[in-house]
């Protein structure tokens, strides 16, 4: 049997991974229903929906790391900023 005591499976961790899985499933269904078209937006390159999702998630990770390193405010504020970043990148990126 696998020993998983080393991993901190807290409620926020479970929510985080659940949201990522739901986003990937949603993007898959969206791709099946309406295939993506490459386009150029605010980002200086041509991207697809999947590219913008990846860029948004990567940016969100950096937002959270910077928040943890530079402020003492609650982490939920960084999550709100990340949600706005994701919306901007997915819509206009």
VENLIN-V979063 format. One record per residue. N is the residue number from 1. RES is the residue in one small letter. BURIAL is + if it has 24 or more other C-alpha atoms within 12 Angstrom, else -. Layout:
n=(N N)
res=(RES RES)
burial=(BURIAL BURIAL)
This chain:
n=(1 2 3 4 5 6 7 8 9 10 11 12 13 14 15 16 17 18 19 20 21 22 23 24 25 26 27 28 29 30 31 32 33 34 35 36 37 38 39 40 41 42 43 44 45 46 47 48 49 50 51 52 53 54 55 56 57 58 59 60 61 62 63 64 65 66 67 68 69 70 71 72 73 74 75 76 77 78 79 80 81 82 83 84 85 86 87 88 89 90 91 92 93)
res=(x x x x x x x x x x x x x x x x x x x x x x x x x x x x x x x x x x x x x x x x x x x x x x x x x x x x x x x x x x x x x x x x x x x x x x x x x x x x x x x x x x x x x x x x x x x x x)
burial=(- - - - - - - - - - - - - - - - - - - - - - - - - - + - - - - - - - - - - - - - - - - - - - + + + + + + + - + + + - + + - - + + - - - - - - - - - - - - - + + - - + - - + + - - + + - - +)
